[in-house]
Amino acid sequence: MSMQIKKPLSNQPLPKNAKKVFKGVIFDVYQWELPGYDGKMRTFEKVKRPDTAMVIAVTEDGKIILGREEQPGKESSLGLVGGRIDEGEDPLGAAKRELLEETGYEGKEWALFDAFQPVSKMEWVIYTFIAKGCHKVAEQDLDGAEKIDLLLVSFDEFVEMILRNELDEKELKIRFLEAKLDPAKMAEIKQQFGL
């Protein structure tokens, strides 16, 4: 299945003359100079990191798969499954890989739900996919720095968890608040989820 996905632009794109001044394991820092309104040159900075693929995984019986993730030095959080897109990997391929690794499930039907850059001072896109018809094909294959317990919830439970900030998915809240106020929008989202 091939899906054309256009990368959303940042509201402060990294200019071509930016120089990498720091290379980290995940984050790189770029700097460039521009004249200020007073005519003096000013140094600007921006962080760049690998993009992220997240998955709203809907099982064959209409449950949504969530993950309670723990990592060393970080409080546990409940949210969608997903993770970093590897170099050379496309967003959909990363979403499929992350779903399989973190849950042991595969999806039959895939669609892009959202793609955006959440922070202007960071070059980073979050792609959120809907995977419908998810079914278990393997055991979890987690890396040594993560522990993920799965929780399957109904669509209504999922919506309420988002609205009560119980999920680490703040970017979805506005969309679901709008849908809560507009039955037609909620029906459209349910249709996108295959429910």
Secondary structure, 3 states (H helix, E strand, C coil): CCCCCCCCCCCCCCCCCCEEEEECCCCEEEEEEEECCCCCEEEEEEEECCCEEEEEEEECCCCEEEEEEEECCEEEEEECEEEECCCCCCHHHHHHHHHHHHHCEECCEEEEEEEECCCCCEECCEEEEEEEEEEECCCCCCCCCCEEEEEEECHHHHHHHHHCCCCCCHHHHHHHHHHHHCHHHHHHHHHHCCC
